[in-house]
Structures are given as C-alpha cells and as structure tokens.
Amino acid sequence: MIIKYFLSEILKGKSIGRALLFCELKNLFQKEKWLNNKYSVLEMGSESASHQRTFPKEWIIKKSNYVQIPDLYLDYIFSVDEKFSIPDKKFDGIVFFNLLYLVDNYMNCLSESLRISAKFILFNIPLISGVAKHPTDFNRFTEDRLISIFKELKKKRKILEFKIIKFGGSFSSAVNLIDCYLKFRIIKIPIYLIVLLLDKLDKLIKRDCPMQYLVLIKNYE
C-alpha cells in the first residue's frame, strides 16, 4: 500500500473504503504498465470525479449515467440494464465504480461493456458496506460468484484474462461500516492505521474477509 497516498486521501475526507480503493488503483496502474497509454475511456455511473486523480493522465475520459446529474457534464445518458446504443469497440476501456451491485441486469452491464471496449474493463465491487441510498441495492458478490460470472461471460465474449484484487480485512471492514460516525479526520488517522495492522491477523488465522474487490478484465482486441 502507498501509505503517504492513503493518509493524504484520509485528510481530504475520504472514508477508509474509498482511500483503500484509490491506493489499489494507484498500485494497479503501476503494475499494469500497458494501461498507461492514450486510451479513450468511458466511465459509467459518473458522479464524483475524485477517483479520477488515480487515473493515468494519458486517458481521454467520457462520462455517462442513467440520468442527468446536476452540475456535471455527461457525454452519454443510458441505462446499463439495457443494450447500450454505442457501437462495438467504440472505446479502448470501460470503467465504473460502486455501480454493479446497484444494477439489476448486471450480466447485461458486463457483457455490453465488453462489447463496446477494445481492450479492458475495470470496476470495483463492494462486499461489506452499508446499503446504498439510491437507486437500488441488488447484489453483493463474493469472489466465487465473480468467478462464476466470468465463466458465463466467456461463453458469450472472448476474454483474454481477468484479475480479481481483494483488499481490506475484518477490522477495516468493521470500521468502514461505522465510518460515517467518525467525524474528525485527525481522529481517523490513528484508528485507520491500527485497523490496517490488525487486518494482517486475517492472514495469520487464514480468514478471508475482504471489504472490496477491484476487477480488471482484459478484452480480446
């Protein structure tokens, strides 16, 4: 983990879950060098842009949502539950965050994302979090369920490879659930650092309790 980056995000007011996600994104872009190219990327479910700080500066980003968002310019407005009115391989990559568990027809969302992307799709899946306020909260995916979904997708789409990155643990997941009650950022820092150390106990007792997954699917070009 990039501790300095993690702490800087906490001081900006991010929750432990979001700060950990941002760190995993930074790590991913450092390891997967091929992602750091001048790619056209569609971000679905766009609302906040804070996570875009982690994106490669070379990316040319377009935004979409299912409704118009106040004070946010959207390039596309469409529902991910239905077939996308976008040509095949229109974009190099598709990204979406905190979206898939809100989608009823998630197989359509994934399959269509693969159809319109030439190189990759990248998204996160929260496992342990509070219930979403809007628009709906349909699904919580385990690692086994994700693997099952990918097997189904491979029957319809040619997928080169997929990667599931687990992060968080028992203690950070517990704190993530009460994060809204931790109002003072200076208090959060020692608490977060302690729970990250305590998360290491999961490995010692061989307990698997991730807070989120970050998923990268590499598409056939």
N, C-alpha and C positions, 0 to 999 in steps of 0.2 A: 504493500500500500504506500501511496505517496502521502506521508504524514503531514508535511507542510501544506500540501494542497487540501487535504482533508480538514485541517484546522482553519484554513482560510475560508473554506465554504461554511463551516460552522459559524465563524464570526460574521459571515454575510447573512446569517439567519436560517440556513438550511437545516433540515432535520437530519438525523443520523442516517436514515434510509437514503435520502437524496444525496447526501455527501458521499456515502459509500458507493452509490451508483456512479457519481461523477468520477470518483477515483478509479473504478473499474473501467469506465470508458477511456480515461486517460491511459491506463495500462494497456488496454486492448489496442489502441491506436499506436502505441509504442512498439508492441509486439508484432502486430499485423501491418507491416510496412506498406503493403500493397493498397491499403485503404487510404493512404495519404497521397492521393492523386487528385487531379482536377476532374472530379466526378459531379454529374448532375444528380442531385439527391432530393427526393420528395419526403418531407416529414408529414406524416398523417397524424391527426389529432392534435394539431398545433394549438397551444395556448400560451404557456410561458416559454420564454426563449433563453432562460438562464443556463440550461444544459448545453446550449449551442456553444458555450465557451469551451467545451471539451472537444468539439468537432475539429477536424483538420481544416486549416484556413483555406485550403485549396477548393473545398467543396462549394458548389453553387446550389443553394438550397431554395426549394419551392415549398410552400406550405398549404396544407389542406385541413379541413374539419367538416363535420356533418352539418354545421350551422355557422353563420357569420358570428365572429367573436368581436365584441366592442373594442375599438382602438387597435385592432390587429388586421393587417392586410393579409388576405388569403388568395392564393393563386387558383385554388380549386375548392369547391364545396360539393361533397358527395358522401353517401353513406357507405361504410365499409361492410355492411351486411349484404350489399347487393353488388352485382357485377360493376366494375369500375368503367366509366366511359373514358378510358385512356388507352391509347394504342399499345400493343406489345412492345416491351423493351424501350419504352419511352424514356426511362431514367436508368442511370447506372446503379443507383441504390435507393432503397426504401427504408426509412427509419420510423419508429413510433415507440413512445414511452408511456407507461401507465395507461395503455389503451386496450390490449387484447382481452383482459379479464372483464371489460365493460361491453364486449361485443358478443351478441347472441350467436350469430353465424360466424364464429371465429375461423372455421375452415375456409370459408369464402374469403375472409380477410387475408389469410396467409397465402392461399392459392392465387388470388388475384395480385397480391403483392409480388409474388414470384413471377407472374406473367408479365407485369409491366416493368420489372427490373432486369437489367442485363447482367449484373454482377453480384449483388448481395441484398439481403435484408437484415436489419439489425433492430432488435427490440428488447425490452425488459419485461419480466413477469414478476409482480409482487406476490409473495406467498403468504407472508404474515404481515397484515396491515389492517387498519380499520376499514369498515365498509365505506365504499365510495358514495358521495352525496349525489353525484349525477354522472351520466344519465341513468345508468343502471349498473348493477354489480352481479354478473352472471357466473363467473368462473374463477376458481383458484387451481392452478396447475402445479402438480408435483413433477419432479424430474422424470419419473416413469411415464407419466401422462404425456409429457412433451415428446419423449422418445416414440411413444405410440402414435402421436400426431404426425411426427416426421415420417414414420413408416407409411402412413396413409398418404401423405403429400407426395412421397416418392413414386407412388403408383400413378399419379396424375402429372407430376412435373419432374423434370430432370434436375436433381440436386447434386452438386458436386460434393459438398460436405456441410456438416453443421456442428456447431460448438455450443455447449452449454456451460456457462461460467456461474458457479454458485458463490454467493457471498453473504456475509452476516452469519450470526450464530444464535444460540439460545439466549444469551444475555443481551446482545444488541437488538434482537427481535423483540424481547420484552420491553426494552427501553423505547423502541420505535413505537410501540403501542401507546405509551404514555408521553410521547414527545410533545404533544400539544399542551401538556401541563407544565412543561419546563420552559418558563417564560424568559429567563435571563441567560443570555448567551455565555457570559463568563462562567456561569454555574455548569452549563452544558459541557464545557471542555473537559474538566476532570472526570465527570461522570462518563462521558463517551470514551475517553482513553482507558478508563478502568474496565468498562464492559468489553472493549475490544480485546484487552488482555484476557479477560475471563472467557471470551469466546474460544480461546485456544484449548480450554478444558474439553470442548466437544471432541476434538481430535484424540485427546488422551483416553476418553472413555468410548471412543468410536461411535459418537452420536451424530447423526446427520440432521441438522435443524437450520437450513438456510433461510434468510429473510427474503431474498430475491434471487432471480436468475437473470443473467444477461445472455441473450441468444444471438448468435451470428450464423446465418445460412448463406453459404456461397453458392451462387447460381451458376448453371452452365451458361456460357456466353454464346 
